[in-house]
């Protein structure tokens, strides 16, 4: 139920492609960071945090811009 609410628009029925791609991008980011850590044996938390922050901010901004066009509940 919570996942559906995160992936749908205001009406909680229509799936939003922007939100779905945002979640997929974050999951892929986590997987690639884990693979890089395993292969190289080093982890740079500052670079990781900046990259993840940029990804989350961009997705949040995109969702915020789309709110005006979504139908009301």
N, C-alpha and C positions, 0 to 999 in steps of 0.2 A: 504494500500500500504506500509506504513512504517513497519507495523508488519510483512508483508511477507518478506521485505528486511532484517529484523532482524533475521528471522528464516530460511533463505535460504543461500546457499553458494555464491560463487563469481558470478555465472551465474544468480542469482536471480530466478531460476526455481526449483532447487533441494533442497528439505527440508533437513536440517541437524538435525539428531536425537540428537546430542550433544547440539545444541542451544535450541531445543525444551525442552529437559530435564532440561537445565539450567533455562529457564524461569519458568517451572513448579516448580522447586525446590525453586526459589526465591518467587513465589506466595505462596507456602505452608509455607515457612519460615515466611512470613508476617502474614498469617492466624494463625499459631501457636503462634506467639508472641502476637497477639491481644487476642487470647483465654486465654493465660497464664496471661496476664495483667488483663483481666476481672475476671478470677477465683481467682487469688492470690491478686489482688489489688496493686501490686507493679511492677515497671518497672525499670530494670537496663540498662541504655543506653550504658554503657561500654561493658557489655557482649553482648548486642544486636549488637552493632557496630562491635565488633570483629567477631562474628559469621557471620554476613552479609558480612563483608569484606572478610572473608575466603571463603565463598560461591562464591562471585563474582570473586575473584582472581583465584580460582580453575577453574571456568567455562571459564574465559578469557584465562587462560593458555592452557586449553584443545582445545579451538577454535584456538588459535595461533599455536599449534602443528599440527593441522589438515590442516592448510592452504597450506602446501606444496603438499598435496595429492589431493587438489581440482582442478577441471578443470578450465582453463582460460576462460574468457568471450569471 
